[in-house]
Amino acid sequence: MKYYLSQLSPTQPIDQLTVLAHEMSLYLVKLSINGEEGILYAEDDRPMRFFNAMSIREAFSGFAVRESCMQHDTPYDEMIGNPQRPSSPVTLPFSIDTPY
């Protein structure tokens, strides 16, 4: 499923907001609303890219986000010749509230 920021309503709670952290300060957002998961897309129909955590917080200020986290999946083991780890991505707490 695709979500567009312009189509989301601040009155509709977001059950889960997951920040997908990639290398080089690139972040995508996965949302879960009413049991349906999907990636946040920009109006040009490409996944919406964020370049820092603060821009995600600003984009979702005013929205009711019940839970949020950040997932980071690192390719470093493969890059240095180690076998790929069978473990899932690292999941960390992520506060959607602005620190100021």
C-alpha positions, 0 to 999 in steps of 0.5 A: 500500500502507498500512503501520501502525506497530503492524503493523511488526516491528523484526526486519523491515528497512525498505529505505527510509524517506522523509520527505515534507516539506510546508509548515507542519511537516507530515511524512508517511512513505513506506516501502519494504519488500521492494520494496513502497512505501506510506505510513505510516497511523495507526490511524484509517486516515489518513496518519500525520502528524508535526510534527517530525523528532524524532518520526519518529526516536522512532517508528522507534527500534529498527527496522532502517532501511537507508536514509533521506532527506527529500524536499521539494517546494515550491510557491513558484514556482506561488505567485508566478506563475512556471511550475511547475518540471519538476524532481523534489522536492529529496531530502536526507539524513535521519539516522534516529538520534537526535542524543543 
